[in-house]
């Protein structure tokens, strides 16, 4: 005989969750136990499966597959993750009698006669750590198939949770390796180049001489003389014209000779010689026949 679960039956469990102490840089490496306490009715109407038309003196009959859902208190070491554990908490009743239905669904029954086993969510997967205290005189019978069916349902959900967690870890690792790391490398390279450029500019500003300002004269040339100070951009004074050189005198003489001949270039001299040679060819004008003397 197995006690039928009611909505005011108390669930007491020990769930293991990741603890991240306040102020700690990282969470603890291993899950720590938390005590969970809540009635099967829960604090919200979405996940509990109840049969209002099947009511006894102690309360409403709970249907198989009912989940207490969010809002289960977690009592244990302080952790900044506890609010999330409470928000996403779960405690499911997988065992029930298929032959004894309430509003078309099998009723939930206590696997240990008067103590039910609920699968509570925790790390790494949901485990039957929730003990439900069934104080009632309402009992039913579960066949071996009903018990096997509850175990299979719990195992199926546990496998889905395990695959989902590993898929999430794989996806986060994939995104970190292929997306976040390249972006972080590019940002680090840009930051490093900017920092190097700033440092180089600062060093150049410290070592370079001022853009404006006078510097003291430095000795240069014969003893007793100093070079003009840097920054003096005045043009040197124009030198007075000196005596002409031999080359300049020779060029001026040749130019005067050509001017006296009425020519502006050596090519004109060649042209003049060519015209004088035409008189010996019998042609007085270039391209015209020579005139014959008349008798």
Backbone bond lengths (Angstrom), bond angles and torsions (degrees), N, CA, C in turn:
res aa  C-N    CA-C-N  psi(-1)  N-CA   C-N-CA  omega(-1)  CA-C   N-CA-C  phi
1 X - - - 1.460 - - 1.528 109.58 -
2 X 1.323 114.01 142.86 1.469 119.57 -176.83 1.534 107.87 -131.33
3 X 1.313 116.18 131.08 1.461 121.03 -178.83 1.527 110.23 -69.27
4 X 1.310 115.47 137.50 1.476 120.97 176.18 1.525 108.38 -81.08
5 X 1.326 115.46 131.99 1.463 120.45 -176.61 1.519 110.76 -76.38
6 X 1.331 114.90 143.34 1.458 122.98 178.46 1.531 109.40 -118.56
7 X 1.319 114.81 160.60 1.464 118.66 -172.86 1.522 113.59 -66.80
8 X 1.381 118.46 -20.04 1.461 120.02 179.88 1.530 112.37 -99.30
9 X 1.328 116.86 10.01 1.462 118.67 174.65 1.525 109.62 -67.48
10 X 1.329 114.74 142.74 1.464 120.52 -174.48 1.527 110.54 -94.21
11 X 1.337 115.23 130.66 1.461 121.27 174.88 1.527 108.37 -103.13
12 X 1.331 116.15 127.11 1.465 122.69 175.82 1.520 107.53 -125.11
13 X 1.316 117.12 122.46 1.462 120.18 -176.75 1.516 112.44 -138.82
14 X 1.297 115.00 169.99 1.468 123.86 174.76 1.532 106.63 -126.40
15 X 1.315 115.98 108.19 1.466 121.59 -177.84 1.529 109.88 -109.43
16 X 1.305 115.46 147.13 1.462 121.25 -179.64 1.533 108.86 -106.96
17 X 1.335 114.83 123.98 1.461 121.47 -179.41 1.523 110.00 -134.25
18 X 1.327 114.28 160.26 1.461 120.48 175.76 1.528 108.82 -70.99
19 X 1.330 115.46 131.65 1.461 121.32 -179.65 1.522 109.33 -108.32
20 X 1.313 114.61 128.44 1.465 121.11 174.51 1.527 107.40 -120.43
21 X 1.325 117.39 96.33 1.467 119.64 -177.17 1.524 111.11 -60.51
22 X 1.329 116.95 143.10 1.468 119.35 177.97 1.526 110.88 -60.76
23 X 1.318 115.71 134.22 1.454 121.44 -179.55 1.511 114.60 88.10
24 X 1.329 118.41 -13.50 1.461 121.19 179.52 1.526 109.81 -78.79
25 X 1.341 118.03 142.50 1.473 119.08 179.90 1.513 113.33 -69.51
26 X 1.338 117.97 -29.56 1.454 122.01 -178.14 1.522 109.95 -137.83
27 X 1.339 118.31 156.68 1.467 120.63 176.51 1.512 110.92 -72.48
28 X 1.323 115.58 165.81 1.453 121.19 177.48 1.530 109.65 -67.60
29 X 1.332 117.67 147.96 1.470 119.25 -174.70 1.518 113.93 -68.77
30 X 1.337 118.27 -29.57 1.465 121.50 -175.63 1.523 110.30 -118.50
31 X 1.344 117.46 147.86 1.471 119.82 176.94 1.529 111.19 -63.26
32 X 1.315 115.19 150.61 1.471 122.07 178.89 1.519 108.29 -119.61
33 X 1.342 118.15 153.99 1.474 120.72 -176.68 1.523 112.28 -77.49
34 X 1.327 114.20 143.73 1.461 122.95 174.53 1.523 108.05 -131.46
35 X 1.309 116.21 136.50 1.459 121.84 177.17 1.522 108.67 -84.23
36 X 1.339 116.01 129.71 1.458 121.67 179.74 1.525 109.37 -118.08
37 X 1.320 116.75 135.54 1.464 122.56 -178.03 1.527 108.29 -140.00
38 X 1.365 116.42 127.29 1.463 120.47 177.11 1.522 108.67 -171.12
39 X 1.332 117.46 147.60 1.461 122.04 174.74 1.520 109.14 -76.86
40 X 1.341 117.71 157.68 1.457 121.27 -176.77 1.527 112.66 -64.67
41 X 1.315 116.92 -19.43 1.460 120.83 179.72 1.527 111.76 -68.46
42 X 1.364 116.95 -27.31 1.458 121.10 -178.68 1.513 112.27 69.25
43 X 1.319 115.12 -168.88 1.466 120.30 -179.75 1.525 111.14 -116.29
44 X 1.330 117.58 4.84 1.468 121.03 178.43 1.533 108.33 -141.64
45 X 1.335 118.56 152.01 1.466 121.91 -172.45 1.525 114.87 -91.61
46 X 1.317 119.66 6.05 1.449 121.09 -171.74 1.517 113.20 -82.34
47 X 1.320 118.23 -47.13 1.466 120.55 -173.33 1.531 114.65 -95.23
48 X 1.331 121.33 -29.40 1.479 118.61 177.61 1.526 111.37 -66.75
49 X 1.347 116.69 136.30 1.468 123.09 179.26 1.519 107.95 -108.52
50 X 1.332 115.77 107.11 1.456 122.32 -175.55 1.524 110.05 -122.25
51 X 1.319 114.69 156.01 1.470 122.01 177.43 1.527 108.22 -114.98
52 X 1.339 117.91 92.55 1.467 120.07 -177.08 1.527 113.67 -61.60
53 X 1.329 118.04 -27.92 1.468 119.20 -178.67 1.524 112.12 -79.04
54 X 1.337 117.36 -11.31 1.462 121.10 177.92 1.518 108.11 -110.07
55 X 1.304 115.36 82.99 1.450 121.19 -174.93 1.522 110.10 -118.74
56 X 1.320 113.41 134.17 1.458 119.98 174.66 1.518 108.78 -111.43
57 X 1.296 114.86 -175.34 1.463 119.56 -178.29 1.534 110.66 -62.44
58 X 1.324 116.78 -31.92 1.464 120.56 -175.28 1.525 112.12 -85.43
59 X 1.330 119.46 -24.48 1.459 119.28 179.43 1.509 112.07 156.93
60 X 1.343 115.78 -169.90 1.458 123.03 -178.91 1.523 110.09 -81.10
61 X 1.335 115.58 147.33 1.459 120.39 178.23 1.530 109.65 -75.86
62 X 1.327 115.13 135.94 1.464 122.21 179.52 1.531 108.69 -92.41
63 X 1.313 117.11 135.49 1.462 122.22 179.03 1.536 110.71 -89.65
64 X 1.329 115.47 155.18 1.460 120.53 179.97 1.529 110.30 -64.91
65 X 1.316 115.79 137.27 1.459 121.18 -176.34 1.508 114.14 92.01
66 X 1.343 116.87 4.33 1.454 119.65 179.69 1.538 110.50 -67.45
67 X 1.315 115.60 144.89 1.469 122.06 -178.82 1.525 108.52 -127.44
68 X 1.335 115.67 128.31 1.472 118.80 176.61 1.525 109.65 -61.58
69 X 1.336 116.28 -39.88 1.459 120.94 173.62 1.511 114.77 81.21
70 X 1.342 116.59 -163.15 1.463 120.99 -176.74 1.519 112.09 -62.09
71 X 1.339 113.80 150.53 1.457 119.98 176.00 1.513 114.62 104.81
72 X 1.341 119.36 8.68 1.457 120.92 179.66 1.526 108.41 -79.08
73 X 1.333 120.15 120.78 1.469 121.64 179.33 1.526 111.05 -63.17
74 X 1.329 115.37 143.87 1.457 123.17 176.01 1.523 107.86 -120.23
75 X 1.316 115.59 118.58 1.462 121.64 -177.43 1.527 108.24 -109.19
76 X 1.320 116.31 119.09 1.454 119.61 -178.69 1.514 110.86 176.30
77 X 1.337 117.84 -158.70 1.464 121.18 -179.12 1.522 110.92 -58.67
78 X 1.328 116.82 143.76 1.472 119.05 178.69 1.524 111.22 -63.43
79 X 1.302 115.30 136.78 1.456 121.42 -178.06 1.516 109.10 -151.53
80 X 1.316 115.82 143.07 1.465 119.54 177.10 1.526 111.31 -75.60
81 X 1.338 117.53 -9.13 1.455 121.39 177.61 1.527 112.71 -92.46
82 X 1.325 118.05 -6.81 1.461 120.36 -177.33 1.530 112.49 -59.81
83 X 1.339 120.12 -41.53 1.471 118.23 177.35 1.531 112.70 -57.78
84 X 1.325 117.72 -36.13 1.456 119.66 177.23 1.521 111.12 -70.07
85 X 1.334 117.68 -37.99 1.456 120.41 177.44 1.526 111.05 -62.20
86 X 1.321 116.51 -39.10 1.466 120.18 178.71 1.529 110.58 -70.59
87 X 1.330 116.80 -39.58 1.458 120.49 -177.22 1.530 111.67 -66.99
88 X 1.327 116.95 -36.59 1.458 120.83 -177.82 1.531 112.15 -108.01
89 X 1.317 117.20 27.31 1.458 120.55 -179.10 1.532 110.79 -71.96
90 X 1.336 114.48 159.53 1.461 120.64 -178.91 1.518 109.36 -157.78
91 X 1.334 115.57 144.07 1.471 122.09 175.84 1.528 106.72 -150.78
92 X 1.353 116.19 105.96 1.456 122.12 -169.74 1.526 110.15 -107.90
93 X 1.334 115.86 138.95 1.466 123.28 175.50 1.536 108.75 -97.64
94 X 1.346 117.29 100.91 1.465 121.98 -174.45 1.531 113.40 -88.06
95 X 1.309 119.18 -17.65 1.469 120.96 -173.10 1.524 109.62 -101.22
96 X 1.318 114.65 140.80 1.456 120.22 179.41 1.517 111.19 -170.71
97 X 1.343 115.94 173.08 1.466 123.01 -177.85 1.519 109.57 -99.70
98 X 1.348 115.62 115.14 1.462 119.83 -179.83 1.525 111.77 -69.13
99 X 1.348 117.85 -29.66 1.459 121.06 -177.30 1.519 112.31 -79.66
100 X 1.291 117.27 -10.61 1.460 120.40 -176.34 1.531 107.08 -121.53
101 X 1.315 116.26 94.98 1.460 121.45 -173.64 1.520 110.74 -102.30
102 X 1.351 113.55 154.37 1.459 122.01 175.72 1.525 107.36 -134.08
103 X 1.340 113.99 116.01 1.463 121.61 -175.88 1.528 110.89 56.10
104 X 1.340 115.94 41.94 1.451 122.52 175.03 1.506 115.30 82.73
105 X 1.324 119.33 -0.26 1.455 122.19 -179.08 1.535 109.47 -123.70
106 X 1.377 116.83 144.04 1.477 118.71 177.56 1.511 110.56 -61.75
107 X 1.317 116.54 145.59 1.453 120.35 178.34 1.527 109.81 -80.03
108 X 1.323 116.38 152.32 1.461 122.01 175.90 1.514 108.73 -81.54
109 X 1.339 115.77 139.12 1.471 120.65 -176.85 1.521 109.35 -132.62
110 X 1.336 114.63 154.91 1.460 121.55 -179.65 1.524 109.62 -80.61
111 X 1.325 117.00 120.92 1.464 121.16 -177.60 1.527 111.40 -66.60
112 X 1.320 117.99 -32.84 1.467 122.33 -179.62 1.532 109.87 -101.78
113 X 1.326 116.22 54.09 1.469 124.70 177.60 1.519 111.43 63.49
114 X 1.338 119.14 -75.61 1.461 121.78 -178.71 1.521 111.83 -114.01
115 X 1.318 116.07 5.31 1.469 120.60 179.94 1.534 107.13 -127.87
116 X 1.310 115.55 120.86 1.461 120.20 179.22 1.521 111.55 -91.45
117 X 1.327 115.33 159.07 1.467 121.90 177.33 1.534 108.72 -114.75
118 X 1.310 115.18 112.98 1.460 121.08 176.30 1.524 110.28 -102.00
119 X 1.303 115.98 143.33 1.466 121.63 177.54 1.521 108.88 -88.37
120 X 1.326 116.24 109.91 1.463 121.91 -178.15 1.525 110.29 -96.85
121 X 1.308 115.29 139.26 1.468 119.61 179.47 1.522 109.58 -72.75
122 X 1.338 116.02 137.47 1.451 122.87 -178.82 1.519 108.58 -168.60
123 X 1.315 115.91 -175.09 1.460 121.53 178.03 1.516 109.96 -94.92
124 X 1.352 120.01 133.71 1.471 125.68 1.69 1.521 113.42 -88.88
125 X 1.370 117.62 -24.89 1.465 121.37 178.47 1.525 107.87 -139.02
126 X 1.330 115.77 169.87 1.462 120.56 178.85 1.532 110.55 -64.36
127 X 1.313 115.53 137.37 1.467 122.00 -179.18 1.524 109.16 -132.00
128 X 1.362 117.31 155.50 1.479 120.37 -179.06 1.518 112.02 -78.44
129 X 1.340 115.03 67.21 1.474 120.73 -178.93 1.521 112.53 -105.81
130 X 1.331 117.16 3.35 1.463 119.35 178.12 1.525 111.20 -98.66
131 X 1.320 117.55 115.08 1.463 123.29 179.58 1.520 109.16 -96.55
132 X 1.349 115.12 123.93 1.459 121.35 -178.24 1.528 108.10 -104.79
133 X 1.322 116.38 120.24 1.464 122.37 179.69 1.527 108.56 -86.10
134 X 1.338 116.15 107.53 1.471 121.76 -176.15 1.531 109.18 -97.95
135 X 1.327 116.40 98.86 1.471 121.80 178.08 1.528 107.21 -98.38
136 X 1.324 116.82 94.28 1.459 121.35 -175.80 1.515 109.77 -159.77
137 X 1.323 114.82 162.92 1.464 120.67 172.78 1.522 111.58 -106.15
138 X 1.375 115.16 10.05 1.468 121.10 -178.52 1.527 108.30 -96.45
139 X 1.320 116.63 111.15 1.462 122.41 -177.51 1.522 109.49 -122.34
140 X 1.336 114.38 159.44 1.467 122.01 177.77 1.523 108.56 -145.38
141 X 1.337 114.97 -174.65 1.465 120.42 -179.30 1.520 109.36 -123.58
142 X 1.346 116.45 137.27 1.462 121.67 175.24 1.523 109.29 -115.54
143 X 1.313 116.57 133.29 1.457 121.31 177.50 1.533 110.10 -80.99
144 X 1.336 117.75 164.67 1.479 119.03 174.19 1.519 112.61 -57.05
145 X 1.325 116.46 -32.69 1.464 118.60 177.42 1.522 111.02 -64.22
146 X 1.330 117.96 -39.21 1.458 121.01 177.99 1.532 110.94 -61.54
147 X 1.324 116.05 -42.69 1.473 119.41 179.92 1.528 110.29 -66.74
148 X 1.344 116.32 -43.64 1.465 119.69 178.61 1.521 111.00 -63.79
149 X 1.319 116.03 -38.21 1.452 119.66 179.12 1.533 110.82 -62.29
150 X 1.322 117.56 -41.43 1.470 121.02 177.69 1.516 112.14 -63.41
151 X 1.352 116.69 -40.72 1.468 119.82 179.53 1.527 110.30 -65.60
152 X 1.347 116.67 -42.56 1.461 120.25 -179.26 1.536 110.54 -64.50
153 X 1.317 116.93 -42.28 1.469 119.37 179.12 1.525 110.94 -62.42
154 X 1.334 115.71 -44.06 1.467 117.94 178.41 1.524 110.93 -62.96
155 X 1.349 118.15 -43.75 1.457 120.76 179.93 1.522 112.37 -63.03
156 X 1.338 116.08 -38.44 1.458 119.65 179.57 1.530 110.47 -63.82
157 X 1.333 116.12 -45.91 1.461 119.28 178.73 1.524 111.45 -64.44
158 X 1.339 117.45 -36.75 1.466 120.20 179.31 1.526 110.71 -64.91
159 X 1.336 116.51 -40.38 1.466 119.76 178.27 1.525 110.43 -64.06
160 X 1.335 116.90 -41.74 1.463 119.66 177.91 1.520 111.30 -61.81
161 X 1.330 116.51 -41.25 1.460 119.41 178.04 1.525 111.22 -63.25
162 X 1.336 116.28 -43.98 1.462 120.24 -179.21 1.528 110.97 -62.87
163 X 1.343 115.88 -45.37 1.469 119.63 179.24 1.521 110.52 -64.53
164 X 1.336 116.20 -40.77 1.454 119.09 179.77 1.514 112.38 -63.24
165 X 1.341 117.22 -42.02 1.457 119.83 179.14 1.520 111.12 -65.16
166 X 1.346 117.01 -43.92 1.458 119.23 -179.71 1.521 111.31 -68.51
167 X 1.347 116.41 -35.86 1.460 118.54 176.81 1.527 110.24 -64.66
168 X 1.320 116.79 -39.19 1.457 120.16 177.61 1.521 110.84 -64.02
169 X 1.333 116.30 -44.23 1.467 119.49 178.52 1.526 111.14 -63.49
170 X 1.347 116.17 -41.50 1.457 119.03 179.54 1.521 110.74 -65.11
171 X 1.346 115.43 -42.93 1.462 118.49 -179.74 1.528 110.73 -64.15
172 X 1.335 117.42 -43.31 1.459 119.69 178.99 1.518 110.98 -64.06
173 X 1.353 116.89 -39.49 1.460 119.31 177.00 1.511 112.13 -66.42
174 X 1.337 116.96 -38.91 1.467 120.73 178.58 1.521 110.41 -63.50
175 X 1.334 116.12 -45.83 1.461 119.77 179.59 1.528 110.21 -63.85
176 X 1.326 116.66 -39.90 1.461 119.84 -179.49 1.522 111.38 -64.75
177 X 1.345 116.13 -43.83 1.465 119.60 -176.94 1.521 112.15 -72.09
178 X 1.327 117.68 -40.94 1.462 120.79 -169.69 1.520 114.11 -100.56
179 X 1.322 117.27 -15.06 1.460 119.15 -178.06 1.526 111.38 -120.28
180 X 1.338 115.52 -56.79 1.452 118.68 -173.60 1.529 112.61 -70.37
181 X 1.350 116.47 -42.74 1.465 118.71 -178.78 1.524 112.36 -62.62
182 X 1.368 120.35 -46.88 1.473 118.35 176.35 1.520 113.40 -60.04
183 X 1.351 116.27 -40.32 1.462 118.69 178.85 1.516 110.61 -63.80
184 X 1.346 116.02 -43.55 1.460 119.50 179.06 1.525 111.03 -63.48
185 X 1.351 117.64 -37.81 1.462 120.63 179.03 1.532 110.69 -64.72
186 X 1.340 116.41 -43.17 1.459 119.34 179.11 1.523 111.32 -63.94
187 X 1.326 115.89 -43.07 1.463 118.95 179.40 1.522 110.12 -63.43
188 X 1.351 117.11 -42.22 1.462 120.36 179.94 1.526 110.49 -63.77
189 X 1.354 116.87 -40.80 1.462 119.76 178.83 1.526 111.37 -63.59
190 X 1.336 116.62 -42.87 1.460 119.63 178.39 1.524 111.15 -64.19
191 X 1.332 116.38 -42.72 1.460 119.44 178.97 1.524 110.81 -62.88
192 X 1.356 115.85 -41.24 1.460 119.30 179.83 1.523 111.39 -64.91
193 X 1.344 117.37 -42.29 1.463 120.17 179.30 1.524 111.35 -65.05
194 X 1.329 117.04 -40.70 1.460 119.89 178.07 1.520 110.95 -64.69
195 X 1.343 116.25 -42.35 1.461 119.54 179.02 1.519 110.71 -63.09
196 X 1.359 117.07 -42.48 1.459 120.59 179.10 1.524 110.79 -63.61
197 X 1.337 116.85 -40.73 1.464 119.76 179.01 1.527 111.09 -64.51
198 X 1.334 116.43 -41.33 1.463 119.58 178.87 1.527 110.70 -64.22
199 X 1.342 116.44 -43.39 1.460 119.53 179.59 1.522 110.89 -63.77
200 X 1.356 117.12 -41.46 1.454 120.07 178.65 1.524 111.37 -63.56
201 X 1.346 116.10 -40.02 1.469 119.39 178.50 1.522 110.99 -65.00
202 X 1.343 116.91 -39.46 1.463 119.84 178.49 1.519 111.06 -64.62
203 X 1.358 116.90 -43.86 1.460 119.93 179.03 1.527 111.13 -64.20
204 X 1.337 116.64 -41.03 1.465 119.52 178.89 1.524 111.28 -64.37
205 X 1.328 116.43 -38.06 1.460 119.85 178.09 1.507 112.92 -66.72
206 X 1.347 115.89 -32.15 1.463 118.89 179.54 1.526 111.56 -76.29
207 X 1.326 119.08 -39.02 1.455 122.60 -174.38 1.521 113.11 -86.99
208 X 1.332 120.04 -27.38 1.457 122.05 -177.48 1.515 110.66 -72.07
209 X 1.354 119.20 145.53 1.465 121.58 177.24 1.517 109.67 -70.21
210 X 1.307 117.98 158.59 1.471 120.62 179.53 1.512 111.05 -62.28
211 X 1.324 115.31 147.06 1.463 119.82 -177.58 1.515 112.06 -65.76
212 X 1.316 117.82 -34.61 1.458 122.78 -178.95 1.512 108.67 -127.15
213 X 1.265 114.93 155.77 1.466 118.88 178.39 1.512 110.37 125.07
214 X 1.293 115.16 154.88 1.451 121.53 -177.71 1.505 110.06 -92.60
215 X 1.319 114.79 147.19 1.458 121.42 175.46 1.515 108.71 -116.65
216 X 1.310 116.51 151.04 1.474 118.03 -179.55 1.510 110.77 -65.60
217 X 1.326 114.57 149.75 1.457 120.29 -179.92 1.514 110.05 -66.01
218 X 1.310 115.77 146.08 1.452 121.52 179.24 1.509 109.06 -113.08
219 X 1.306 117.79 141.56 1.474 119.41 -178.96 1.515 110.73 -64.45
220 X 1.343 117.05 137.44 1.451 121.98 179.65 1.526 108.27 -158.78
221 X 1.306 115.35 145.84 1.458 119.20 177.26 1.513 111.35 82.16
222 X 1.303 115.94 -153.43 1.475 119.83 -177.61 1.511 111.52 -62.68
223 X 1.279 117.55 155.20 1.470 120.13 178.29 1.513 110.81 -58.97
224 X 1.307 113.58 143.27 1.454 119.53 177.98 1.501 113.54 91.07
225 X 1.357 119.02 -5.22 1.453 122.05 179.59 1.519 109.05 -118.03
226 X 1.277 116.71 151.66 1.469 122.87 179.30 1.508 108.92 -126.11
227 X 1.308 115.90 149.36 1.462 121.59 177.62 1.513 109.57 -72.99
228 X 1.307 118.04 154.19 1.483 119.95 178.13 1.509 109.62 -64.45
229 X 1.312 117.86 147.68 1.475 121.18 -178.91 1.519 110.93 -63.29
230 X 1.364 114.66 148.62 1.455 120.32 177.01 1.518 110.21 -65.07
231 X 1.293 116.40 147.57 1.460 120.47 -179.91 1.510 112.93 95.57
232 X 1.382 118.04 -8.15 1.454 120.45 178.55 1.526 108.05 -83.86
233 X 1.313 118.13 107.77 1.459 123.23 -175.86 1.526 112.85 -103.89
234 X 1.347 118.82 21.94 1.464 120.39 179.37 1.522 110.08 -72.44
235 X 1.345 115.47 141.86 1.451 120.57 177.92 1.527 110.43 -71.48
236 X 1.343 117.89 144.17 1.474 119.14 178.50 1.528 110.73 -67.27
237 X 1.329 115.40 150.57 1.471 120.73 -179.28 1.524 110.80 -66.71
238 X 1.353 116.01 143.48 1.469 120.75 -178.82 1.529 110.16 -68.50
239 X 1.337 116.14 135.54 1.455 121.03 179.76 1.546 109.80 -80.67
240 X 1.308 118.94 144.43 1.488 120.81 176.48 1.515 110.14 -68.35
241 X 1.351 118.23 146.09 1.473 120.68 -178.85 1.528 111.50 -63.72
242 X 1.304 116.90 136.73 1.458 122.14 -179.71 1.515 111.40 -98.36
243 X 1.353 119.32 -178.76 1.476 122.43 178.56 1.510 110.89 -64.01
244 X 1.375 118.26 145.66 1.473 120.82 -179.23 1.523 111.22 -66.92
245 X 1.287 115.78 150.82 1.455 121.96 -179.85 1.514 110.16 -84.73
246 X 1.353 116.25 168.53 1.452 121.31 -179.90 1.524 111.39 -63.90
247 X 1.324 116.68 -37.66 1.454 120.66 -179.64 1.510 111.23 -63.65
248 X 1.331 115.80 -41.81 1.464 119.69 179.18 1.514 111.00 -65.81
249 X 1.357 118.18 -39.89 1.455 120.63 178.82 1.518 111.08 -64.17
250 X 1.363 118.79 -42.10 1.450 121.69 -180.00 1.519 111.71 -63.75
251 X 1.319 117.81 -41.68 1.471 121.26 178.92 1.518 110.53 -64.77
252 X 1.313 117.64 -39.82 1.467 120.27 179.71 1.533 110.36 -65.02
253 X 1.329 117.54 -37.85 1.467 120.33 -179.94 1.512 111.24 -65.77
254 X 1.329 118.36 -46.08 1.453 121.79 178.49 1.521 110.89 -61.02
255 X 1.315 116.16 -40.25 1.470 120.12 178.92 1.515 111.69 -62.69
256 X 1.354 117.99 -39.93 1.464 120.98 179.28 1.522 111.01 -66.21
257 X 1.359 117.81 -37.36 1.456 120.45 179.27 1.527 110.70 -62.23
258 X 1.320 116.22 -46.46 1.466 119.46 179.73 1.515 111.59 -64.66
259 X 1.329 117.29 -36.29 1.465 119.72 178.62 1.523 111.05 -66.71
260 X 1.362 117.18 -37.75 1.454 119.96 178.19 1.522 111.53 -65.24
261 X 1.290 119.59 -34.47 1.452 123.49 177.30 1.527 112.44 -77.02
262 X 1.311 116.37 -4.40 1.467 119.78 179.65 1.498 112.71 78.29
263 X 1.280 118.77 25.37 1.471 122.72 -178.45 1.514 108.14 -121.52
264 X 1.311 114.04 151.25 1.449 120.45 -177.68 1.509 112.61 -106.34
265 X 1.391 116.01 -12.15 1.455 118.02 -177.10 1.509 108.55 -157.95
266 X 1.336 118.27 162.50 1.472 120.64 177.71 1.518 112.25 -59.52
267 X 1.299 120.10 -27.78 1.453 122.10 178.62 1.536 110.74 -62.04
268 X 1.346 117.49 -34.91 1.464 121.04 177.12 1.521 111.46 -64.98
269 X 1.322 117.97 -36.08 1.451 121.96 176.59 1.532 111.39 -63.50
270 X 1.297 118.33 -41.52 1.451 122.10 177.38 1.524 111.71 -65.32
271 X 1.338 114.84 -39.90 1.458 118.99 177.78 1.525 111.31 -62.66
272 X 1.328 117.24 -39.76 1.475 122.27 179.01 1.524 111.34 -64.85
273 X 1.317 118.62 -41.95 1.451 122.45 178.39 1.530 110.44 -64.46
274 X 1.366 115.62 -39.55 1.456 118.43 177.98 1.507 112.68 -63.72
275 X 1.303 119.27 -38.25 1.456 122.38 178.11 1.518 111.66 -66.86
276 X 1.352 118.77 -36.32 1.457 122.07 178.31 1.517 111.71 -68.21
277 X 1.316 117.75 -32.13 1.457 121.46 -179.66 1.522 111.55 -72.86
278 X 1.335 118.62 -18.33 1.459 121.34 -179.56 1.540 112.09 -66.21
279 X 1.312 116.85 -25.60 1.473 119.57 -178.81 1.521 112.99 -66.53
280 X 1.314 116.70 -21.42 1.464 120.30 179.37 1.521 111.85 -89.25
281 X 1.314 119.31 -3.74 1.457 122.21 -178.16 1.509 112.21 -97.47
282 X 1.303 119.33 -3.59 1.461 121.40 -177.36 1.510 112.52 86.16
283 X 1.297 118.48 4.48 1.474 122.16 178.45 1.510 107.34 -114.65
284 X 1.349 114.67 116.85 1.454 118.61 -178.21 1.535 111.22 -74.93
285 X 1.323 115.70 -42.71 1.470 119.73 179.09 1.519 108.79 -114.83
286 X 1.243 115.42 147.49 1.465 120.53 -178.01 1.513 109.46 -64.43
287 X 1.377 115.35 114.28 1.434 120.79 178.88 1.512 114.57 90.96
288 X 1.357 118.98 -0.33 1.493 121.62 179.77 1.532 109.31 -114.42
289 X 1.345 120.17 143.28 1.471 121.71 179.07 1.520 112.37 -69.74
290 X 1.334 115.91 151.90 1.467 120.40 -179.32 1.521 109.70 -74.05
291 X 1.353 118.47 139.07 1.458 122.99 -179.77 1.524 108.86 -77.74
292 X 1.347 116.72 131.83 1.442 122.44 179.17 1.554 109.28 -85.85
293 X 1.322 118.02 140.80 1.480 118.41 177.74 1.524 111.60 -68.32
294 X 1.367 117.60 140.94 1.450 122.38 -179.01 1.555 110.01 -86.13
295 X 1.347 114.36 144.11 1.472 119.33 -179.85 1.513 110.18 -75.17
